[in-house]
Amino acid sequence: MYGWLWRRLPGGPAARLAQLLVLLALVGLLLWYVVYPWASLHLSFA
C-alpha cells in the first residue's frame, strides 16, 4: 500500500515525503477526532 501511494504522489523524494507526512497527519486527526469518539459511544468496554 505504501509503495503504491509513494508512486502516485507527484514531485521528487522530498516533496513526496512532505505530502506523505501531511496525509498521515490528516488520517491521524480524522481517526482521533471523528472515528474514535464515535466508536467509543457504540462499543461497551466492561
C-alpha positions as CSV (number, residue, x, y, z in Angstrom):
1,M,0.0,0.0,0.0
2,Y,2.7,2.5,0.9
3,G,4.6,1.7,-2.3
4,W,1.5,2.3,-4.3
5,L,1.0,5.6,-2.5
6,W,4.6,6.7,-2.9
7,R,4.5,6.1,-6.7
8,R,1.2,8.0,-7.0
9,L,2.4,11.2,-5.3
10,P,3.8,13.9,-7.5
11,G,7.2,15.5,-7.2
12,G,10.6,14.5,-6.0
13,P,11.5,12.5,-2.9
14,A,11.4,15.5,-0.6
15,A,8.0,16.6,-1.9
16,R,6.7,13.1,-1.7
17,L,7.9,12.8,1.9
18,A,6.2,16.1,2.9
19,Q,3.0,15.0,1.2
20,L,3.1,11.6,2.9
21,L,3.6,13.2,6.3
22,V,0.7,15.6,5.8
23,L,-1.6,12.7,4.6
24,L,-0.6,10.6,7.7
25,A,-1.3,13.6,10.0
26,L,-4.7,14.1,8.4
27,V,-5.6,10.5,8.7
28,G,-4.5,10.5,12.4
29,L,-6.5,13.6,13.2
30,L,-9.6,12.2,11.4
31,L,-9.3,9.0,13.5
32,W,-8.6,10.9,16.7
33,Y,-11.5,13.4,16.5
34,V,-14.1,11.6,14.4
35,V,-13.8,7.8,14.4
36,Y,-12.6,7.1,17.9
37,P,-15.3,9.2,19.7
38,W,-18.0,7.7,17.5
39,A,-16.7,4.2,18.2
40,S,-16.5,4.8,21.9
41,L,-20.2,5.6,22.1
42,H,-21.2,2.4,20.3
43,L,-18.8,0.0,21.9
44,S,-19.0,-1.1,25.5
45,F,-15.9,-2.0,27.3
46,A,-16.8,-3.8,30.5
